[in-house]
Amino acid sequence: MEIKWGVHQPGEERAEWVKGEARTALLVLISGRFRVELPGHSVLLAEPGDYVVWGKGVDHSWRAEEASTVLTVRWPSVPGYRVQ
């Protein structure tokens, strides 16, 4: 399991979609307004505690619509994983 505390500035976004994800992920909004893009739909997290879960193999991207703090839990852990 991996746990990530993310603090994002307004307008911050992933440069490219994550493709071929090897883990299941749960992303919980702590504060702010955060959008997760999944194939075929967009999920807006607007209230603290809002969350989204996606499974292994699901491509995704995200954008902070306001200054946002999110907690992401991913499993299983992938040794040496790091976004370039």
C-alpha positions as CSV (number, residue, x, y, z in Angstrom):
1,M,0.0,0.0,0.0
2,E,1.2,3.5,-0.7
3,I,-0.2,6.7,0.9
4,K,0.4,10.1,-0.6
5,W,-0.5,13.5,0.8
6,G,-0.8,15.9,-2.1
7,V,-0.9,19.7,-1.9
8,H,-1.7,21.4,-5.2
9,Q,-1.9,25.0,-6.4
10,P,-4.9,26.3,-8.4
11,G,-4.5,25.2,-12.0
12,E,-1.9,22.5,-11.3
13,E,-2.5,19.4,-13.4
14,R,-0.8,16.2,-14.6
15,A,1.2,17.0,-17.7
16,E,0.1,13.7,-19.3
17,W,-2.5,11.0,-18.5
18,V,-1.3,8.0,-16.5
19,K,-1.7,5.0,-18.8
20,G,-1.7,1.4,-17.8
21,E,-1.9,2.0,-14.1
22,A,-0.8,-1.1,-12.2
23,R,-2.7,-0.3,-8.9
24,T,-6.1,0.4,-7.6
25,A,-6.4,4.0,-6.2
26,L,-8.6,5.9,-3.7
27,L,-8.3,9.7,-3.8
28,V,-10.0,11.7,-0.9
29,L,-10.5,15.4,-1.0
30,I,-9.3,17.1,2.2
31,S,-9.8,20.7,1.1
32,G,-10.3,22.7,-2.1
33,R,-11.8,21.7,-5.4
34,F,-10.2,18.9,-7.4
35,R,-11.1,17.2,-10.7
36,V,-10.2,13.6,-11.7
37,E,-10.5,12.7,-15.3
38,L,-11.2,9.1,-16.1
39,P,-12.0,7.5,-19.5
40,G,-15.5,8.7,-20.5
41,H,-16.2,10.9,-17.5
42,S,-14.9,13.6,-15.2
43,V,-15.3,13.5,-11.4
44,L,-15.4,16.7,-9.4
45,L,-14.5,16.5,-5.7
46,A,-15.9,19.7,-4.1
47,E,-16.7,18.9,-0.5
48,P,-14.2,17.6,2.1
49,G,-14.5,13.8,2.2
50,D,-15.6,13.5,-1.4
51,Y,-13.7,10.6,-3.0
52,V,-13.2,8.6,-6.2
53,V,-11.8,5.1,-6.6
54,W,-10.5,3.6,-9.8
55,G,-9.1,0.2,-10.6
56,K,-6.0,-1.3,-12.0
57,G,-5.5,-0.5,-15.7
58,V,-7.7,2.6,-15.6
59,D,-6.1,5.6,-17.3
60,H,-6.5,8.9,-15.4
61,S,-5.5,12.5,-15.0
62,W,-6.3,15.4,-12.6
63,R,-6.5,19.1,-12.2
64,A,-6.7,21.3,-9.1
65,E,-9.5,23.8,-9.7
66,E,-8.7,25.6,-6.4
67,A,-5.8,25.2,-4.0
68,S,-6.4,21.6,-2.9
69,T,-5.1,19.0,-0.5
70,V,-5.8,15.3,-1.3
71,L,-5.0,12.0,0.2
72,T,-4.3,9.2,-2.2
73,V,-4.1,5.5,-1.2
74,R,-2.8,3.1,-3.8
75,W,-2.4,-0.7,-3.7
76,P,-0.4,-2.8,-4.2
77,S,2.8,-0.9,-3.8
78,V,5.1,-0.7,-6.8
79,P,8.7,-0.7,-5.8
80,G,10.7,2.2,-7.3
81,Y,7.6,3.9,-8.8
82,R,8.1,7.6,-9.4
83,V,6.5,10.0,-11.8
84,Q,9.1,11.6,-14.1
